Amino acid sequence: MKPKIKIGNFEAACLLLNMLASKIILDFPRTVAEDAGSAGWLMVFLVSVAVFCIFFLISRLYKRFEGNDILDIGERALGETGKAIVGLLVIVQFMVIIPIVLRQFSEDIKVISLTVTPISGIILLFCIGMITGAYLGIETLARIHALAVPVLAAAFVLILAMSVRRFDLSKITPWLGLGPGVILKKGVNNLSIYSELIVLFLVMPFLHKQSDYSGIGRYGIVLSGLFFVLSSISYLLIFQYPMATEFFLPMYQLARSITIGRFLTRIEAGFILIWASSAFLYLSSGLYFVTRLFQKSFGLNARKPLIIPFAILIFTLSMVPENLYSTLQIEMSVYRKYAWMITLLLPLIILIIASIRAGGKKKKEGMEWS
């Protein structure tokens, strides 16, 4: 049964862009500097090109199955069991990254402004926003993204524009950073910076014109890739490696270093609300997709009764790491290593299997008619 809810291309693109690029607000520029040194920006560029090429191949295979989400393709490839397996794998991916992002944003807000507030209280505040957004549903979330993402993008560009006068090209030398071998090796793990691309394979049935999914994906990858490269190179042009690895909130540090005249300083305070909005939208969308996946994977009639149980589980998982450092370690040592397999390899594998089965079925029908 086709969903009655429909979202426009621009709304879907904004949803995808925020899911992909919101990590810039967290630790992204610092982690790529850790991985590739002064060539962190180059590694990100190569990763973006690789993901674009892989997505092009996926979109070519998807043409035969337009209007189906990744669970439908799993069912076509391996039956009901395939749908459940694919659904569980994607749910696990979301249930790893959402608590990590929730804890990171909460720790960041605590350090920046709510220094005496218990971390559990800040996480609970984000959870309330998550629950509200998940109850509103994909249509409302997509429309809010369409309003918020242009503002978020403008704030990001403004920070970079005001930082230009402090750029120093000598700070990104040597150009190959820690070496070509390190760039390629670490680049494989960093394919996971596009792990939220899986969202596109979930919203396909909701698109007004389902054949436009390929264009939405291409624009999402290109724009997020541009933001990734600009954020990492701008950060490295101001904070030279290895000093660039010391700041746990790179973009906040970048904004904090901006001064306009003698009296207009500490402008980063104006961006905290905008960054928090990006976090709320990311987390709300993540919770929505988890409940939607669980509902469809196991053939349940309703999605909303799942919201509170999953929100409690996410809250509990976010409290497991002892501190921010432990949270970052889980992201880098576990999530970054394996998430790209679910986002990029899994769709490729099930699409190939589904295409072979569809071709065999068509051939068999043709033989019967003859």
RAVENPE-V364816 format. One record per residue. N is the residue number from 1. RES is the residue in three letters. SS is DSSP state (hx for helix, st for strand, lp for the rest). PHI is phi in whole degrees, 0 to 359 (* if undefined). D_FIRST is the distance of its C-alpha to the first C-alpha in Angstrom with 1 decimal. Layout:
n=N res=RES ss=SS phi=PHI d_first=D_FIRST
n=N res=RES ss=SS phi=PHI d_first=D_FIRST
//
This chain:
n=1 res=MET ss=lp phi=* d_first=0.0
n=2 res=LYS ss=lp phi=283 d_first=3.8
n=3 res=PRO ss=lp phi=291 d_first=6.5
n=4 res=LYS ss=lp phi=282 d_first=9.1
n=5 res=ILE ss=lp phi=289 d_first=11.9
n=6 res=LYS ss=lp phi=230 d_first=13.7
n=7 res=ILE ss=st phi=233 d_first=16.9
n=8 res=GLY ss=lp phi=281 d_first=19.8
n=9 res=ASN ss=hx phi=297 d_first=21.4
n=10 res=PHE ss=hx phi=296 d_first=24.5
n=11 res=GLU ss=hx phi=297 d_first=22.8
n=12 res=ALA ss=hx phi=295 d_first=20.9
n=13 res=ALA ss=hx phi=295 d_first=24.2
n=14 res=CYS ss=hx phi=293 d_first=26.1
n=15 res=LEU ss=hx phi=300 d_first=23.8
n=16 res=LEU ss=hx phi=297 d_first=24.3
n=17 res=LEU ss=hx phi=296 d_first=28.0
n=18 res=ASN ss=hx phi=292 d_first=28.7
n=19 res=MET ss=hx phi=297 d_first=27.0
n=20 res=LEU ss=hx phi=282 d_first=29.1
n=21 res=ALA ss=hx phi=270 d_first=32.4
n=22 res=SER ss=hx phi=297 d_first=32.8
n=23 res=LYS ss=hx phi=294 d_first=34.7
n=24 res=ILE ss=hx phi=300 d_first=37.5
n=25 res=ILE ss=hx phi=293 d_first=38.4
n=26 res=LEU ss=lp phi=273 d_first=38.9
n=27 res=ASP ss=lp phi=246 d_first=41.0
n=28 res=PHE ss=hx phi=305 d_first=39.6
n=29 res=PRO ss=hx phi=301 d_first=42.8
n=30 res=ARG ss=hx phi=289 d_first=45.0
n=31 res=THR ss=hx phi=292 d_first=43.1
n=32 res=VAL ss=hx phi=289 d_first=43.2
n=33 res=ALA ss=hx phi=293 d_first=46.9
n=34 res=GLU ss=hx phi=297 d_first=47.3
n=35 res=ASP ss=hx phi=286 d_first=45.6
n=36 res=ALA ss=hx phi=233 d_first=47.4
n=37 res=GLY ss=hx phi=66 d_first=50.2
n=38 res=SER ss=hx phi=291 d_first=51.0
n=39 res=ALA ss=hx phi=259 d_first=48.6
n=40 res=GLY ss=hx phi=304 d_first=45.5
n=41 res=TRP ss=hx phi=296 d_first=44.4
n=42 res=LEU ss=hx phi=292 d_first=44.8
n=43 res=MET ss=hx phi=300 d_first=42.8
n=44 res=VAL ss=hx phi=297 d_first=39.9
n=45 res=PHE ss=hx phi=298 d_first=40.2
n=46 res=LEU ss=hx phi=295 d_first=40.1
n=47 res=VAL ss=hx phi=298 d_first=37.1
n=48 res=SER ss=hx phi=297 d_first=35.2
n=49 res=VAL ss=hx phi=297 d_first=36.2
n=50 res=ALA ss=hx phi=298 d_first=35.1
n=51 res=VAL ss=hx phi=295 d_first=31.6
n=52 res=PHE ss=hx phi=300 d_first=31.2
n=53 res=CYS ss=hx phi=295 d_first=32.1
n=54 res=ILE ss=hx phi=295 d_first=29.8
n=55 res=PHE ss=hx phi=295 d_first=26.9
n=56 res=PHE ss=hx phi=301 d_first=27.9
n=57 res=LEU ss=hx phi=294 d_first=27.6
n=58 res=ILE ss=hx phi=299 d_first=24.2
n=59 res=SER ss=hx phi=295 d_first=22.9
n=60 res=ARG ss=hx phi=295 d_first=24.4
n=61 res=LEU ss=hx phi=290 d_first=22.6
n=62 res=TYR ss=hx phi=285 d_first=19.2
n=63 res=LYS ss=hx phi=304 d_first=19.6
n=64 res=ARG ss=hx phi=288 d_first=18.2
n=65 res=PHE ss=hx phi=239 d_first=15.0
n=66 res=GLU ss=lp phi=304 d_first=14.4
n=67 res=GLY ss=lp phi=93 d_first=11.2
n=68 res=ASN ss=lp phi=258 d_first=10.8
n=69 res=ASP ss=lp phi=274 d_first=12.3
n=70 res=ILE ss=hx phi=294 d_first=15.2
n=71 res=LEU ss=hx phi=289 d_first=13.5
n=72 res=ASP ss=hx phi=297 d_first=11.3
n=73 res=ILE ss=hx phi=294 d_first=14.7
n=74 res=GLY ss=hx phi=301 d_first=16.4
n=75 res=GLU ss=hx phi=291 d_first=14.4
n=76 res=ARG ss=hx phi=293 d_first=15.2
n=77 res=ALA ss=hx phi=281 d_first=18.7
n=78 res=LEU ss=hx phi=226 d_first=19.6
n=79 res=GLY ss=hx phi=77 d_first=16.9
n=80 res=GLU ss=hx phi=300 d_first=15.8
n=81 res=THR ss=hx phi=296 d_first=19.2
n=82 res=GLY ss=hx phi=299 d_first=18.8
n=83 res=LYS ss=hx phi=298 d_first=15.6
n=84 res=ALA ss=hx phi=294 d_first=17.7
n=85 res=ILE ss=hx phi=295 d_first=20.8
n=86 res=VAL ss=hx phi=299 d_first=19.3
n=87 res=GLY ss=hx phi=300 d_first=17.8
n=88 res=LEU ss=hx phi=295 d_first=21.2
n=89 res=LEU ss=hx phi=297 d_first=23.2
n=90 res=VAL ss=hx phi=289 d_first=21.6
n=91 res=ILE ss=hx phi=298 d_first=21.9
n=92 res=VAL ss=hx phi=300 d_first=25.5
n=93 res=GLN ss=hx phi=301 d_first=26.1
n=94 res=PHE ss=hx phi=294 d_first=25.0
n=95 res=MET ss=hx phi=284 d_first=26.9
n=96 res=VAL ss=hx phi=269 d_first=30.0
n=97 res=ILE ss=hx phi=282 d_first=30.0
n=98 res=ILE ss=hx phi=296 d_first=29.0
n=99 res=PRO ss=hx phi=299 d_first=32.0
n=100 res=ILE ss=hx phi=296 d_first=34.2
n=101 res=VAL ss=hx phi=295 d_first=33.4
n=102 res=LEU ss=hx phi=301 d_first=33.6
n=103 res=ARG ss=hx phi=292 d_first=37.0
n=104 res=GLN ss=hx phi=297 d_first=38.2
n=105 res=PHE ss=hx phi=300 d_first=37.4
n=106 res=SER ss=hx phi=295 d_first=39.0
n=107 res=GLU ss=hx phi=297 d_first=42.1
n=108 res=ASP ss=hx phi=295 d_first=42.5
n=109 res=ILE ss=hx phi=297 d_first=42.3
n=110 res=LYS ss=hx phi=298 d_first=44.8
n=111 res=VAL ss=hx phi=292 d_first=47.2
n=112 res=ILE ss=hx phi=285 d_first=47.0
n=113 res=SER ss=lp phi=224 d_first=47.2
n=114 res=LEU ss=lp phi=255 d_first=46.6
n=115 res=THR ss=lp phi=294 d_first=49.3
n=116 res=VAL ss=lp phi=260 d_first=50.2
n=117 res=THR ss=lp phi=279 d_first=46.7
n=118 res=PRO ss=lp phi=300 d_first=45.6
n=119 res=ILE ss=hx phi=299 d_first=42.8
n=120 res=SER ss=hx phi=296 d_first=40.7
n=121 res=GLY ss=hx phi=293 d_first=41.0
n=122 res=ILE ss=hx phi=292 d_first=39.7
n=123 res=ILE ss=hx phi=297 d_first=36.8
n=124 res=LEU ss=hx phi=298 d_first=36.0
n=125 res=LEU ss=hx phi=298 d_first=36.0
n=126 res=PHE ss=hx phi=296 d_first=33.5
n=127 res=CYS ss=hx phi=296 d_first=31.3
n=128 res=ILE ss=hx phi=298 d_first=31.3
n=129 res=GLY ss=hx phi=296 d_first=30.1
n=130 res=MET ss=hx phi=300 d_first=27.4
n=131 res=ILE ss=hx phi=298 d_first=26.2
n=132 res=THR ss=hx phi=300 d_first=26.3
n=133 res=GLY ss=hx phi=296 d_first=24.3
n=134 res=ALA ss=hx phi=294 d_first=21.6
n=135 res=TYR ss=hx phi=292 d_first=21.3
n=136 res=LEU ss=hx phi=294 d_first=21.1
n=137 res=GLY ss=lp phi=97 d_first=18.0
n=138 res=ILE ss=hx phi=293 d_first=17.1
n=139 res=GLU ss=hx phi=296 d_first=17.7
n=140 res=THR ss=hx phi=293 d_first=21.1
n=141 res=LEU ss=hx phi=299 d_first=22.1
n=142 res=ALA ss=hx phi=296 d_first=21.4
n=143 res=ARG ss=hx phi=292 d_first=23.5
n=144 res=ILE ss=hx phi=295 d_first=26.3
n=145 res=HIS ss=hx phi=301 d_first=26.3
n=146 res=ALA ss=hx phi=297 d_first=26.9
n=147 res=LEU ss=hx phi=276 d_first=29.9
n=148 res=ALA ss=hx phi=277 d_first=31.3
n=149 res=VAL ss=hx phi=298 d_first=31.1
n=150 res=PRO ss=hx phi=302 d_first=33.5
n=151 res=VAL ss=hx phi=292 d_first=35.9
n=152 res=LEU ss=hx phi=297 d_first=35.6
n=153 res=ALA ss=hx phi=295 d_first=36.2
n=154 res=ALA ss=hx phi=296 d_first=39.2
n=155 res=ALA ss=hx phi=296 d_first=40.7
n=156 res=PHE ss=hx phi=297 d_first=40.4
n=157 res=VAL ss=hx phi=297 d_first=42.1
n=158 res=LEU ss=hx phi=298 d_first=44.7
n=159 res=ILE ss=hx phi=299 d_first=45.7
n=160 res=LEU ss=hx phi=295 d_first=46.1
n=161 res=ALA ss=hx phi=297 d_first=48.0
n=162 res=MET ss=hx phi=282 d_first=50.4
n=163 res=SER ss=hx phi=264 d_first=50.9
n=164 res=VAL ss=hx phi=303 d_first=52.0
n=165 res=ARG ss=hx phi=296 d_first=55.7
n=166 res=ARG ss=hx phi=261 d_first=55.8
n=167 res=PHE ss=lp phi=293 d_first=54.4
n=168 res=ASP ss=lp phi=221 d_first=56.7
n=169 res=LEU ss=hx phi=300 d_first=55.9
n=170 res=SER ss=hx phi=294 d_first=58.3
n=171 res=LYS ss=hx phi=282 d_first=56.0
n=172 res=ILE ss=hx phi=256 d_first=53.4
n=173 res=THR ss=lp phi=258 d_first=56.0
n=174 res=PRO ss=lp phi=292 d_first=56.1
n=175 res=TRP ss=lp phi=296 d_first=53.3
n=176 res=LEU ss=lp phi=262 d_first=51.8
n=177 res=GLY ss=lp phi=54 d_first=52.1
n=178 res=LEU ss=lp phi=275 d_first=52.2
n=179 res=GLY ss=lp phi=114 d_first=52.1
n=180 res=PRO ss=hx phi=302 d_first=49.7
n=181 res=GLY ss=hx phi=299 d_first=49.1
n=182 res=VAL ss=hx phi=294 d_first=48.0
n=183 res=ILE ss=hx phi=301 d_first=45.7
n=184 res=LEU ss=hx phi=291 d_first=43.9
n=185 res=LYS ss=hx phi=296 d_first=43.7
n=186 res=LYS ss=hx phi=289 d_first=42.5
n=187 res=GLY ss=hx phi=298 d_first=40.2
n=188 res=VAL ss=hx phi=297 d_first=38.0
n=189 res=ASN ss=hx phi=298 d_first=37.4
n=190 res=ASN ss=hx phi=283 d_first=36.9
n=191 res=LEU ss=hx phi=301 d_first=33.9
n=192 res=SER ss=hx phi=289 d_first=32.2
n=193 res=ILE ss=hx phi=294 d_first=32.9
n=194 res=TYR ss=hx phi=258 d_first=29.8
n=195 res=SER ss=hx phi=299 d_first=27.7
n=196 res=GLU ss=hx phi=288 d_first=25.5
n=197 res=LEU ss=hx phi=300 d_first=24.3
n=198 res=ILE ss=hx phi=302 d_first=21.6
n=199 res=VAL ss=hx phi=302 d_first=20.0
n=200 res=LEU ss=hx phi=299 d_first=19.2
n=201 res=PHE ss=hx phi=284 d_first=17.1
n=202 res=LEU ss=hx phi=257 d_first=15.0
n=203 res=VAL ss=hx phi=266 d_first=14.7
n=204 res=MET ss=hx phi=309 d_first=13.7
n=205 res=PRO ss=hx phi=296 d_first=10.1
n=206 res=PHE ss=hx phi=269 d_first=11.9
n=207 res=LEU ss=st phi=288 d_first=14.6
n=208 res=HIS ss=lp phi=301 d_first=15.5
n=209 res=LYS ss=lp phi=241 d_first=16.7
n=210 res=GLN ss=hx phi=292 d_first=15.1
n=211 res=SER ss=hx phi=288 d_first=18.2
n=212 res=ASP ss=hx phi=276 d_first=20.3
n=213 res=TYR ss=hx phi=303 d_first=19.4
n=214 res=SER ss=hx phi=296 d_first=22.6
n=215 res=GLY ss=hx phi=296 d_first=24.8
n=216 res=ILE ss=hx phi=299 d_first=23.6
n=217 res=GLY ss=hx phi=296 d_first=24.3
n=218 res=ARG ss=hx phi=296 d_first=27.7
n=219 res=TYR ss=hx phi=297 d_first=28.8
n=220 res=GLY ss=hx phi=297 d_first=27.8
n=221 res=ILE ss=hx phi=292 d_first=29.8
n=222 res=VAL ss=hx phi=295 d_first=32.8
n=223 res=LEU ss=hx phi=291 d_first=33.1
n=224 res=SER ss=hx phi=294 d_first=32.7
n=225 res=GLY ss=hx phi=298 d_first=35.1
n=226 res=LEU ss=hx phi=298 d_first=37.5
n=227 res=PHE ss=hx phi=295 d_first=37.5
n=228 res=PHE ss=hx phi=299 d_first=38.0
n=229 res=VAL ss=hx phi=294 d_first=40.9
n=230 res=LEU ss=hx phi=297 d_first=42.5
n=231 res=SER ss=hx phi=293 d_first=42.3
n=232 res=SER ss=hx phi=289 d_first=43.8
n=233 res=ILE ss=hx phi=287 d_first=46.5
n=234 res=SER ss=hx phi=295 d_first=47.5
n=235 res=TYR ss=hx phi=297 d_first=47.8
n=236 res=LEU ss=hx phi=287 d_first=50.0
n=237 res=LEU ss=hx phi=287 d_first=52.1
n=238 res=ILE ss=hx phi=253 d_first=53.1
n=239 res=PHE ss=lp phi=249 d_first=53.1
n=240 res=GLN ss=lp phi=291 d_first=54.5
n=241 res=TYR ss=lp phi=294 d_first=53.6
n=242 res=PRO ss=lp phi=268 d_first=54.3
n=243 res=MET ss=hx phi=299 d_first=54.6
n=244 res=ALA ss=hx phi=297 d_first=51.0
n=245 res=THR ss=hx phi=272 d_first=49.9
n=246 res=GLU ss=lp phi=268 d_first=51.5
n=247 res=PHE ss=lp phi=266 d_first=49.3
n=248 res=PHE ss=lp phi=279 d_first=46.2
n=249 res=LEU ss=lp phi=233 d_first=44.7
n=250 res=PRO ss=hx phi=301 d_first=45.5
n=251 res=MET ss=hx phi=292 d_first=44.0
n=252 res=TYR ss=hx phi=296 d_first=45.5
n=253 res=GLN ss=hx phi=297 d_first=48.8
n=254 res=LEU ss=hx phi=296 d_first=48.6
n=255 res=ALA ss=hx phi=293 d_first=48.1
n=256 res=ARG ss=hx phi=292 d_first=50.8
n=257 res=SER ss=lp phi=279 d_first=53.3
n=258 res=ILE ss=lp phi=276 d_first=52.9
n=259 res=THR ss=lp phi=228 d_first=55.8
n=260 res=ILE ss=st phi=237 d_first=56.5
n=261 res=GLY ss=lp phi=73 d_first=60.1
n=262 res=ARG ss=lp phi=274 d_first=62.1
n=263 res=PHE ss=lp phi=252 d_first=60.2
n=264 res=LEU ss=st phi=266 d_first=56.5
n=265 res=THR ss=lp phi=230 d_first=55.5
n=266 res=ARG ss=lp phi=53 d_first=52.8
n=267 res=ILE ss=lp phi=288 d_first=50.1
n=268 res=GLU ss=lp phi=298 d_first=47.5
n=269 res=ALA ss=hx phi=299 d_first=47.3
n=270 res=GLY ss=hx phi=289 d_first=45.5
n=271 res=PHE ss=hx phi=262 d_first=42.7
n=272 res=ILE ss=hx phi=298 d_first=42.0
n=273 res=LEU ss=hx phi=297 d_first=39.7
n=274 res=ILE ss=hx phi=295 d_first=37.8
n=275 res=TRP ss=hx phi=295 d_first=37.4
n=276 res=ALA ss=hx phi=296 d_first=36.3
n=277 res=SER ss=hx phi=297 d_first=33.6
n=278 res=SER ss=hx phi=299 d_first=32.3
n=279 res=ALA ss=hx phi=296 d_first=32.3
n=280 res=PHE ss=hx phi=300 d_first=30.5
n=281 res=LEU ss=hx phi=294 d_first=27.7
n=282 res=TYR ss=hx phi=299 d_first=27.5
n=283 res=LEU ss=hx phi=292 d_first=27.5
n=284 res=SER ss=hx phi=297 d_first=25.0
n=285 res=SER ss=hx phi=295 d_first=22.5
n=286 res=GLY ss=hx phi=300 d_first=23.2
n=287 res=LEU ss=hx phi=294 d_first=22.7
n=288 res=TYR ss=hx phi=301 d_first=19.4
n=289 res=PHE ss=hx phi=294 d_first=18.2
n=290 res=VAL ss=hx phi=298 d_first=19.8
n=291 res=THR ss=hx phi=292 d_first=18.0
n=292 res=ARG ss=hx phi=296 d_first=14.6
n=293 res=LEU ss=hx phi=297 d_first=15.4
n=294 res=PHE ss=hx phi=296 d_first=16.9
n=295 res=GLN ss=hx phi=300 d_first=14.0
n=296 res=LYS ss=hx phi=285 d_first=11.5
n=297 res=SER ss=hx phi=298 d_first=14.4
n=298 res=PHE ss=lp phi=246 d_first=15.3
n=299 res=GLY ss=lp phi=63 d_first=12.2
n=300 res=LEU ss=lp phi=278 d_first=13.6
n=301 res=ASN ss=lp phi=278 d_first=12.5
n=302 res=ALA ss=lp phi=228 d_first=14.3
n=303 res=ARG ss=lp phi=257 d_first=15.5
n=304 res=LYS ss=lp phi=299 d_first=18.7
n=305 res=PRO ss=hx phi=297 d_first=20.8
n=306 res=LEU ss=hx phi=277 d_first=20.8
n=307 res=ILE ss=hx phi=297 d_first=22.5
n=308 res=ILE ss=hx phi=297 d_first=26.0
n=309 res=PRO ss=hx phi=302 d_first=26.3
n=310 res=PHE ss=hx phi=290 d_first=25.3
n=311 res=ALA ss=hx phi=296 d_first=27.5
n=312 res=ILE ss=hx phi=297 d_first=30.4
n=313 res=LEU ss=hx phi=296 d_first=29.9
n=314 res=ILE ss=hx phi=296 d_first=29.9
n=315 res=PHE ss=hx phi=302 d_first=33.0
n=316 res=THR ss=hx phi=297 d_first=34.7
n=317 res=LEU ss=hx phi=295 d_first=34.1
n=318 res=SER ss=hx phi=291 d_first=35.4
n=319 res=MET ss=lp phi=272 d_first=38.6
n=320 res=VAL ss=lp phi=295 d_first=39.3
n=321 res=PRO ss=lp phi=299 d_first=41.1
n=322 res=GLU ss=lp phi=291 d_first=44.7
n=323 res=ASN ss=lp phi=202 d_first=44.8
n=324 res=LEU ss=hx phi=297 d_first=43.4
n=325 res=TYR ss=hx phi=299 d_first=45.2
n=326 res=SER ss=hx phi=297 d_first=43.4
n=327 res=THR ss=hx phi=297 d_first=40.0
n=328 res=LEU ss=hx phi=295 d_first=40.8
n=329 res=GLN ss=hx phi=296 d_first=42.1
n=330 res=ILE ss=hx phi=297 d_first=38.8
n=331 res=GLU ss=hx phi=298 d_first=36.9
n=332 res=MET ss=hx phi=285 d_first=39.4
n=333 res=SER ss=hx phi=271 d_first=40.1
n=334 res=VAL ss=hx phi=245 d_first=36.7
n=335 res=TYR ss=hx phi=296 d_first=33.8
n=336 res=ARG ss=hx phi=298 d_first=35.2
n=337 res=LYS ss=hx phi=287 d_first=36.0
n=338 res=TYR ss=hx phi=241 d_first=32.6
n=339 res=ALA ss=hx phi=298 d_first=29.8
n=340 res=TRP ss=hx phi=297 d_first=30.0
n=341 res=MET ss=hx phi=294 d_first=29.2
n=342 res=ILE ss=hx phi=286 d_first=25.8
n=343 res=THR ss=hx phi=283 d_first=25.1
n=344 res=LEU ss=hx phi=251 d_first=26.7
n=345 res=LEU ss=hx phi=284 d_first=27.4
n=346 res=LEU ss=hx phi=301 d_first=24.2
n=347 res=PRO ss=hx phi=301 d_first=21.9
n=348 res=LEU ss=hx phi=299 d_first=24.6
n=349 res=ILE ss=hx phi=295 d_first=25.0
n=350 res=ILE ss=hx phi=289 d_first=21.4
n=351 res=LEU ss=hx phi=292 d_first=20.9
n=352 res=ILE ss=hx phi=297 d_first=24.1
n=353 res=ILE ss=hx phi=297 d_first=23.1
n=354 res=ALA ss=hx phi=296 d_first=19.7
n=355 res=SER ss=hx phi=294 d_first=21.6
n=356 res=ILE ss=hx phi=296 d_first=24.3
n=357 res=ARG ss=hx phi=293 d_first=22.0
n=358 res=ALA ss=hx phi=294 d_first=20.1
n=359 res=GLY ss=hx phi=295 d_first=23.6
n=360 res=GLY ss=hx phi=294 d_first=25.0
n=361 res=LYS ss=hx phi=294 d_first=22.3
n=362 res=LYS ss=hx phi=296 d_first=22.9
n=363 res=LYS ss=hx phi=296 d_first=26.6
n=364 res=LYS ss=hx phi=294 d_first=26.5
n=365 res=GLU ss=hx phi=296 d_first=24.7
n=366 res=GLY ss=hx phi=295 d_first=27.4
n=367 res=MET ss=hx phi=293 d_first=30.1
n=368 res=GLU ss=hx phi=295 d_first=28.9
n=369 res=TRP ss=hx phi=292 d_first=29.0
n=370 res=SER ss=lp phi=285 d_first=32.4
//
